[in-house]
Amino acid sequence: MLTLVTGATGQVGRRFVPRLLAQREPGERVRVLVREEARGERFAALGAEVVTGDLRDEEALGKAVAGADAVVNVAASFRGVPDEEAWAVNRDAAVALGRAARSAGVRRFVQVSTGMVYGVGRDGPLTEDDEIRPGGMMWGAYNESKAAAERELLALEGLQVRIGRLPFVYGDGDPHLAQALQWAESWASAQRLQMAHHADVAQGLLRLLYAPAVGGPVYNIADDAPVTTVELYRLNGVEVPAGIGTGTGADPWFGIMSTRRIRRDLGFRPVYPSAWTARDAGAL
């Protein structure tokens, strides 16, 4: 089996690829697509094949998928980029990769998506069968482009597409946890944030990659215990700002996802059920 991974140098990809390489069986191969050869050296040292090129280049996609059996598309364009780039990477390039993969005979395509595609919260945890409702906190080009990519990839006939929707991802030295405080200033003290450690993101994606059959095709990947705004400050070792407790949360279920499907279908159980577990294990 040859698995191609895109987005290997991003926060999720750089932690996923080593875990994928570490659990290879004899004869299994991993290939990464990177924009610059130097950025692929750490993966080559671990045993990965490296293809250099841009995800938005048709010729590069052809080289990357040649001979592959599976693709894990981790690549994404998120914060601080123009809307045009978000659409170009998150939807256009993802769909082009799916089409190239289908043409090359790839059997399985794992698309890494986000729980932010759900949009407005509901009266309980978000399930994979819930429709997308645009709006709510942090809605924008990233959410819309990811949702569009899901729709178009699932519409490709002849390609087995599996989608993993991620929450707020942290751990393994990822600065994401500290960066979240810049948004937390405006949140109510009891507002909750759904999270998943990189170890559990990798676990979920590997289950999607290797399971011979799934009931999905969409799966939420998350831990068991969303943290409140107050807990987020404490996890970062930062004093909780005075007066933060006076706010009220307009949407207490915003971003809170059910993991019942991935537990039932694929046997997913978080290595770190909560961020506090990860902290106590020294895994932040």
N, C-alpha and C positions, 0 to 999 in steps of 0.2 A: 504494500500500500504506500502510495506517495501522496502526502498531504501538503498543499500549498497554503501558507499563511500570509495574509496581507496585513499591513499596519503593525508590523513586528516591532517597530521602534517607538510606538506610542506607549502610554502608561499601562494599558492593558496588555498589549502585544508583547512588550519586552519581558513581562512576567509570565505570560502564557506559554510562549515558545520554549523556554527552558523546561517547563513542566511537561510539555508535549514531548520534547526530546528525551527527557529522563525516563519516560514510561514506554518507549518504543520496544516492540518485539523485534527479534532478528529478521532482517529483510525489510523492515519498514523504514521509510525515508521521509524527511521533512524538508520542504523548500520554503524559503522566504523571499518576498519581493521587497526590495528596498530601493530608495531613490539614489543613494550614493553607496559605492562599494565599501567605503570605510565603515559605514554604519552597520554593515552586515558581518564585520569581522568577529564580533563577540559570538554571533550565532554559528558562524563557520567553525569557530574553535570548539563549539559544543557538538558539532557533527551535522549541521544543517547545510543544505545546498543553498547558494545565494544567487538570485537573479537580480540584476540591476535594471531599474526602469521606473517610470511613473505610472501609477494606476490609471491615469487618464490617457495613456498612450496605447493605441490599439495593438501596435507591434509588440510592445512590452507585455501586454496581457497574453498574447499568443504564445510567447516564449515561456511565460510563467505557468500557464496551465498545461503546456504540452506534456503528455504522459501522466498527468495527475489523476488520482482516483477521487480525491476529495479536496474541497476548498474551505478554509475558515476565513471569512472576510471580517477582520477586526478594524480595518481602516475606517477612520472617521475624521471629520473636520468639525470642531465644536466651538469653543469659546474664542472670542476676539477675532473672528474672521468675517469678511463680507458675506452677505447672504448668498451672493452668486457662487462663492467658493463652497459654501455649505451644500448647496444644491448640486454643484459639479462633482463633489467627492461622495457625498452621502447617498445621493440617488443615482446620478448619471453614471458615475464610475462603477458603483455597485452593480447596477443593472447590466452595464457593458461587460463586467467581469462574469456575471451569471451567464450571459449569452456566449461569451468566449469559452467558458467552462463546458456548457452544453455542447458546443461545436466540437470540443476536444474529447468528448466522451466521458467527462467527469460524472461520477455517479451521485455524489452527495455534496451539498453546498450548505454550510452553516453560516448564517448571517447574524452578526452581532448587532443587536439593536438596543433600544433603551425603553425603560418604563415610562419615560416622559412622553411617549407617543399617545398614551391614554388621554392626556389632556386633563380636563376637569375631573375632579374626584367624584366618587359615588358614595352611597350610604354603606360602605363596607370595603374590604380589600378588593383591589382590582384583579379580575380574572382574565385569562387569555380570551375568553369568549365575549368580553365587554367590547362594545364598539368604541371607536376613537371619537372623542368629543373635543374638538379644538378649543383652546382657551385655558384659562387658569394661570397660575404663577409660572413664569419662565417659558411660556409658549413662544415659539418663533421658528425661524428657518431650520434650525437643527431638528426640532421635533417633526415639523412638516416633511422635511426631506427624508428623514428616517422612516416615517410612516409610508411615504410614497414608494421608497425602495422596497419595503416589505410587500406592498401590494403588487408591484411590478415583478418582483422576483417570484412570488407565489403563482403568478399568472404564466410563468414560463413552462410550457409543456416539455416533458422529457427530462426534467432536472428535479431531483429530490431535494427540496429546500427545507431546512430546519432553522427556526429563528429563536435566538436567545435574547430576551429583553432584560437588560441590566438596570439595577438601581444606582445609587451613589456608591462608587467603588473606592476602596481605601486599602491601606496596609502595605507591608513590604517596603516601607520607606517612601511610599507615594505621597507627594506634597498636597494631594487633593484634600486630605483631612484638615490641614491648617488653612488652606485656601477657602474652605467653606465658611469660615468666620466672616468673610467680607459680605456674605449674603445674610448670615444669621442675625446681623444687627437689626434687620427689619422684621424678623420673625417673632411670633408670639413665643413665650417661654415654653409652652406645652406643644408647640408645633413639632410633629415627628418627621424624621428623615429615614427612609428605607435605605438600608446599606447592604453591602456584600464585600467580604474580604477577597483580595485577589486569589487566594488559594481556593475559595469557593466558586469564584467566577470561572477559574480554570477547570475545576471539577465539573461544573455544570456544562461547560462547552465540550469537554471531553466526553461526557455522557451523550450529548447530542451528536457528536462526531462518530462515536463507535456503536451506539445502539443499533441493532439490525432493523428495528422497526420502532416507530413512535406513534402515539395517538394524537399528537399535536396538530399542526406543525409548529405552533408557537408555544414557548415556554418562558415563564418568569423564573429568574435566578436571583435569589435573595436570602438573607439570613432570617433569623426568627424574631429579632427584637429591634425594631426601629428605635432610634435614639431621639430624645427631645432636644430642643435648642439648648437648654441648660446643660444637658449631658454632653452635648457637642463641645461646649466651652471647657467643661471639666476634662474631657478626653484629651483636649489640646493643652491642658495645664494652664489655662487662662482664666483669670477671675471673671465671673459672670458680671456683665455691666449692670450698674444700678438702674432700676426701673424697667428692666426687661420683662419682669413678671406682670406688668400692667397691660400688655397687649393681649388681644384675643385672636384665636385662630379662626379664620373664615372658612377653612376647608380642612377639617381634622383628618380626612382620609386622603388628602392629596398625596399621590405617589406611593401609597401603601399597597403592596402587591401580595396576592395570595401565591403560595408555592405548593399548593396541594397537588397540582397536576404533575410537576416534575418529581415530587416525592413519590406519588403513586406510580407513575409510569416508569421512571428511571431510577428510583431508589436514592434520590438526592437527599443527603443529610449534611448540613453545614459543618465544616471542620471548626469554624468559629461561629457559634450560634448568635453571638452578640459581639459588639465592638469591645465590650468590657472583657470578654473571654480572650480576644486578641491582645488587648493591652496586657492582661495578666500573663500571657504567654510570651510577651516581648515581641509581638508580631506586627506592631503598628508601623 
